C-alpha cells in the first residue's frame, strides 16, 4: 500500500445469538476511508480462538499499520471503550466448538505475561474532550451512550486484544478495542432507513476515535495516556 501506513480496523463476525455482528459491518463500512492521511483497511474476523489472533498477527506483520482498532459486540446498550486487556480466558467454546488455547490451569493466555495490559488509544482523554466540548453529561453518538470500561471480558475479544498489546506493540504504535451494542439497539435514522442505528453510530465513533488518536502524541510502548482507570467494569463478551 502506497503513502502513509494503513489503519487496520478489525471486526468480529457472527457467533452464538449474534447471527449478524454489527462489529463486522462497522469495520467493513470503514474500508477504504482516509483518516489523517492513512487509508483504513477492514479485517473481518471469525469468532475463533485460533483463527482471529492468527489473522490479526499476520496482517499486522505484513502491513505494519499505524493503528489497530478492533471491534466486538456485547449485550450492553452502549459503546464500551476498553482501556485494558487481561491475561485470562473463559472456558467458552468458539464458533468452531473449540476451547481457548490457554497455557496454565487458571486459564492464563500467556503463562509469563502480565495480568493486565493498558491499551494505547487515549480513550479517557477522548471522553474528557467530549465533555469539554459541551457534549451532554452522558457522552453519546447517534443517541447511543459512550462509556469507559476497565474489563473487556474473557472471550475472544479480550484474547486478541491482550495478545496484540503483548506481541504487536513493537510494530503497531496504537492498539485499541471497542465493544458495540447489539444490532437492534438504537433509534432509526430517518435519513438512512436502510442502515441500522448501531452501524451508523459505530462508523461515526470509529472515525472520530481514529482521528483523535492519530493527532495526539504518545509516550512509551503502550501510550501512557491510556493508563487511566476512569469508568466502570463491564462483562463484555
C-alpha positions as CSV (number, residue, x, y, z in Angstrom):
1,X,0.0,0.0,0.0
2,X,1.4,3.4,-1.0
3,X,1.8,6.5,1.1
4,X,1.3,6.6,4.8
5,X,1.0,3.4,6.8
6,X,-2.6,2.0,6.7
7,X,-5.0,1.9,9.6
8,X,-6.3,-1.6,10.4
9,X,-9.9,-1.9,11.7
10,X,-10.8,-5.5,12.6
11,X,-14.4,-6.5,13.3
12,X,-15.7,-9.9,14.6
13,X,-18.2,-11.9,12.7
14,X,-21.3,-14.0,13.8
15,X,-21.4,-16.1,16.9
16,X,-23.9,-17.5,19.3
17,X,-27.1,-15.4,19.2
18,X,-25.5,-12.7,17.1
19,X,-26.3,-14.1,13.7
20,X,-25.2,-10.7,12.2
21,X,-22.5,-9.0,14.1
22,X,-22.5,-5.2,13.9
23,X,-18.8,-5.2,14.7
24,X,-18.0,-6.8,11.3
25,X,-20.4,-4.4,9.5
26,X,-18.9,-1.4,11.1
27,X,-15.4,-2.5,10.2
28,X,-16.3,-3.3,6.6
29,X,-18.1,0.1,6.3
30,X,-14.9,1.8,7.2
31,X,-12.9,0.1,4.5
32,X,-11.2,2.5,2.1
33,X,-11.8,5.6,4.2
34,X,-8.9,8.0,4.6
35,X,-8.3,9.4,8.1
36,X,-5.4,11.7,8.7
37,X,-3.6,10.6,5.5
38,X,-4.0,6.9,6.4
39,X,-6.2,4.6,4.5
40,X,-8.5,2.2,6.5
41,X,-8.2,-1.5,5.8
42,X,-11.0,-3.6,7.1
43,X,-10.3,-7.1,8.5
44,X,-13.3,-9.3,9.2
45,X,-12.6,-11.8,11.9
46,X,-14.1,-15.2,12.6
47,X,-15.1,-15.6,16.2
48,X,-12.4,-18.3,16.6
49,X,-9.9,-18.7,19.5
50,X,-7.3,-19.7,16.9
51,X,-8.3,-18.0,13.7
52,X,-8.9,-14.4,15.0
53,X,-5.5,-13.9,16.6
54,X,-3.7,-15.6,13.7
55,X,-5.4,-13.2,11.2
56,X,-4.6,-10.1,13.2
57,X,-1.0,-11.1,13.8
58,X,-0.4,-12.0,10.1
59,X,-2.0,-8.8,8.6
60,X,-0.3,-6.5,11.2
61,X,3.1,-8.1,10.4
62,X,2.5,-7.7,6.7
63,X,1.2,-4.1,6.6
64,X,2.6,-2.6,9.9
65,X,-0.4,-0.3,10.4
66,X,-0.1,3.0,12.3
67,X,-3.1,2.0,14.3
68,X,-5.1,-1.2,15.0
69,X,-8.7,-0.7,16.3
70,X,-10.6,-3.9,17.0
71,X,-14.4,-4.1,17.4
72,X,-16.6,-6.7,19.1
73,X,-20.2,-6.9,20.2
74,X,-21.5,-7.1,23.8
75,X,-25.0,-7.2,25.2
76,X,-24.6,-3.8,26.9
77,X,-26.7,-0.9,25.3
78,X,-23.7,1.3,24.9
79,X,-20.3,1.8,23.2
80,X,-17.7,0.5,25.6
81,X,-14.2,1.9,25.2
82,X,-11.9,-0.9,26.6
83,X,-9.0,0.5,28.5
84,X,-7.4,-2.8,29.4
85,X,-6.9,-6.4,28.3
86,X,-6.4,-9.2,30.8
87,X,-4.3,-12.3,30.8
88,X,-7.3,-14.7,31.2
89,X,-9.7,-16.6,29.1
90,X,-13.1,-18.1,30.0
91,X,-13.9,-21.7,29.2
92,X,-16.3,-20.9,26.4
93,X,-16.3,-22.6,23.0
94,X,-15.9,-20.6,19.8
95,X,-17.8,-20.8,16.5
96,X,-15.9,-24.0,15.7
97,X,-16.6,-25.6,19.0
98,X,-13.0,-25.1,20.2
99,X,-11.9,-24.2,23.7
100,X,-9.3,-21.4,24.3
101,X,-5.6,-22.1,23.9
102,X,-4.5,-21.3,27.4
103,X,-1.1,-22.0,29.0
104,X,-2.0,-22.6,32.6
105,X,-4.6,-24.3,34.7
106,X,-6.0,-21.0,35.8
107,X,-6.5,-20.1,32.1
108,X,-3.8,-17.6,31.5
109,X,-3.3,-16.7,27.9
110,X,0.5,-16.4,28.4
111,X,2.0,-18.1,31.4
112,X,4.6,-15.4,32.0
113,X,2.6,-12.5,30.7
114,X,1.4,-9.5,32.8
115,X,-2.0,-9.9,34.4
116,X,-3.3,-6.8,32.6
117,X,-2.1,-4.5,29.8
118,X,-3.3,-1.0,29.0
119,X,-4.5,-0.2,25.5
120,X,-2.8,2.6,23.6
121,X,-5.8,4.6,22.4
122,X,-6.4,7.7,24.6
123,X,-10.0,6.7,25.5
124,X,-10.2,8.6,28.8
125,X,-8.9,11.8,27.2
126,X,-11.3,11.4,24.3
127,X,-14.3,11.2,26.6
128,X,-13.0,14.2,28.6
129,X,-12.6,16.1,25.4
130,X,-16.2,15.4,24.6
131,X,-17.2,16.8,28.0
132,X,-15.1,19.9,27.4
133,X,-16.7,20.5,24.0
134,X,-20.1,20.9,25.6
135,X,-21.4,17.4,24.8
136,X,-24.2,16.0,27.0
137,X,-23.3,14.9,30.5
138,X,-23.5,11.3,29.2
139,X,-21.5,11.3,26.0
140,X,-23.1,9.6,23.1
141,X,-23.0,9.2,19.4
142,X,-26.3,8.9,17.5
143,X,-28.1,8.7,20.8
144,X,-26.1,5.6,21.9
145,X,-24.1,6.2,25.1
146,X,-20.3,6.1,25.2
147,X,-18.7,4.7,28.3
148,X,-15.2,3.8,29.5
149,X,-14.7,0.1,30.5
150,X,-11.9,-1.5,32.5
151,X,-12.9,-5.1,31.7
152,X,-13.0,-6.4,28.2
153,X,-14.5,-9.7,29.3
154,X,-12.8,-13.2,28.9
155,X,-13.9,-14.2,25.4
156,X,-12.0,-13.9,22.1
157,X,-12.3,-10.1,22.0
158,X,-10.1,-9.9,25.2
159,X,-7.8,-12.7,24.0
160,X,-7.0,-10.9,20.7
161,X,-6.7,-7.5,22.4
162,X,-4.3,-8.9,25.0
163,X,-2.1,-10.7,22.6
164,X,-2.0,-7.7,20.2
165,X,-0.8,-5.5,23.1
166,X,1.7,-8.1,24.3
167,X,3.2,-9.1,20.9
168,X,2.5,-6.4,18.4
169,X,3.4,-3.3,20.4
170,X,6.8,-3.1,18.7
171,X,5.3,-2.7,15.2
172,X,1.8,-1.2,15.8
173,X,2.1,2.0,17.9
174,X,-1.6,2.4,18.7
175,X,-3.9,-0.6,19.6
176,X,-7.4,-0.3,21.0
177,X,-10.7,-2.1,21.3
178,X,-14.3,-1.0,21.3
179,X,-17.4,-3.1,22.2
180,X,-20.6,-2.1,20.5
181,X,-24.2,-2.8,21.3
182,X,-26.3,-5.5,19.6
183,X,-27.6,-4.8,16.1
184,X,-31.2,-4.0,17.0
185,X,-30.3,-1.2,19.5
186,X,-30.9,2.5,19.0
187,X,-33.4,4.7,17.2
188,X,-33.6,4.5,13.4
189,X,-32.1,7.3,11.3
190,X,-34.8,8.8,9.0
191,X,-32.1,9.8,6.6
192,X,-30.6,6.3,6.4
193,X,-33.5,3.9,6.9
194,X,-31.6,1.2,5.0
195,X,-28.9,1.0,7.7
196,X,-29.1,0.1,11.4
197,X,-28.5,2.8,14.1
198,X,-25.7,0.8,15.7
199,X,-23.7,0.6,12.5
200,X,-24.2,4.2,11.5
201,X,-23.3,5.4,15.0
202,X,-20.4,2.9,15.2
203,X,-18.9,4.1,11.9
204,X,-19.1,7.7,13.2
205,X,-17.5,6.8,16.5
206,X,-14.7,4.8,15.0
207,X,-13.8,7.6,12.6
208,X,-13.8,10.1,15.5
209,X,-11.6,7.9,17.7
210,X,-9.1,7.3,14.9
211,X,-8.9,10.9,14.0
212,X,-8.5,11.9,17.7
213,X,-5.9,9.3,18.4
214,X,-3.8,9.8,15.3
215,X,-3.4,13.6,16.1
216,X,-2.2,13.1,19.6
217,X,1.4,12.5,20.8
218,X,2.1,9.3,22.7
219,X,4.7,8.1,25.2
220,X,6.0,4.6,25.7
221,X,5.2,1.3,24.1
222,X,1.6,1.3,25.1
223,X,1.0,5.1,25.3
224,X,0.9,6.3,28.9
225,X,-2.2,8.4,28.2
226,X,-4.3,5.2,28.2
227,X,-3.5,4.1,31.7
228,X,-6.4,5.9,33.5
229,X,-8.9,3.8,35.4
230,X,-11.8,6.1,34.8
231,X,-15.0,4.4,34.1
232,X,-16.7,1.2,35.1
233,X,-16.1,-2.5,34.9
234,X,-18.1,-4.5,32.4
235,X,-18.7,-8.1,31.4
236,X,-18.4,-7.6,27.7
237,X,-18.2,-10.7,25.7
